[in-house]
Amino acid sequence: MPLRERLRSSAPYLFILVGLVWIALAYDAYTNLLGWPAGVCLVSGVLLRFRRDANVTVSFSRAASLFGFLVSAYQVYVASLLIGGPFTVLASSSVAAFSLFAAVHVILFYSAGGQQKKG
């Protein structure tokens, strides 16, 4: 089975897993900003699990992954402003973690794609 097909078949579970990670990050940071990507990732995972063929599901899931990417990129930007000050170690680890998380959202974007039209 090709990698793309494996990603498509496990996409609902990946979205739910990423949503749970967002919940943990929101709880740890005491912020509601990180709660929004958690909610949309969880809803996308449920929709992909039960309504995979609906056009709305694919569009919503891709929008959710794009939203998560944008929030991750914003967190990288905010943390990068702190590099060079007294919080360099914390900021560097935050930049690395959210950069990796942004890359995960790019993978989610491509795994949420609909079935290819044949014929």
N, C-alpha and C positions, 0 to 999 in steps of 0.2 A: 504494500500500500504506500503510495507516494506521501511525502511529508505534508503537502497541502491538504490531502484528504484526511490524514490523521489529525491535523489542526482543526479542520472543519467538524470532525466527529467529536472532538473533545472541547470545542469552543464553549458550550454552555458551562461546563465545569471550570474552565479557565476564567470565564467572566465571574462566576460565583467566588472562586478563589481570590481573584483580584479585588472583588468587592469586600471580602472579609479582611484582606490586608488594608484596604482603605479605612475600614471601620477601626482596625487596630491603630492605624496612624492618627485618625481623628481623635480617638480616645486618648492616645498618648500626648498629642499636641494641644488638647483642649480647644479645638476649633471646629466650627461648623462648616468652614470652607471645604475641608476634606471629607465631610459627610455626604456632600452632593455626588461626587463620583462614586462613592460606595453605593448609594441608592440606585443610581442608573446602571451600574455594573451588575448589581444583584437582579434588577428587573430584566436586564438584557439576558442574563444567564437563564432565568426562568422562561422568558419568551423563546429563546433559542432551543430550550429543552422541549417545550410543549407546542410551539407554533413555528417551527423551523421554516416552512415554505411560504409564510406570509411576507409580502413585500414590506409591510410596516416593520416587521421584526428585523429584517436585514438592515433597513435604514436606521432604525432606532439603535441597533447594536453598533453600527459603524459610527453613529453620532456619539454614543456613549464612550466608545474607545477614543474618539477624537477629543471629547471633553476631558477624559482622563489624561490624555497626552498634554493638553493645554494647561491643566492644573499642575501636572508634573513639571512642565517647562517653566511655569511661573514660580514654582517652589525652587527650581534650580537657579533662576534669576535672583530671587530674594536671598538665597543662601550664598550666592556668589558675591553679593555686595558685602558680605561679612568677612570674606577672605582678606587677610592682611591686617585684621584687627585682633582684639583679644579672644575672639571666638573662631579662630582659624581652623582648629582641629574639628570642632563641631560642624562648621560650615563646609569643610572639605568632605566630611563623611556624608553630610546631607546632600551635597551636590552629586556625589557618586551614587548614592542610593536613589535619588529621584531621577537621575539620568538613566539608570538601569530600568527604573519603573516606566519612564517614558518610552524606552525601547520595547518593553513588554506591551505597552498599549499599541505600538505600531504593529506588533505581531497579532494582537487581538483584532485590530482593524482588518487585517487580511484574512484572519480565520473566520470572521463573521460574514464573509461574502456568501451570496446566494449560490444556488446550484447553477452550474453552467448549462446554458440552453443547447440542446442537441438537435441537430437536424435543420 
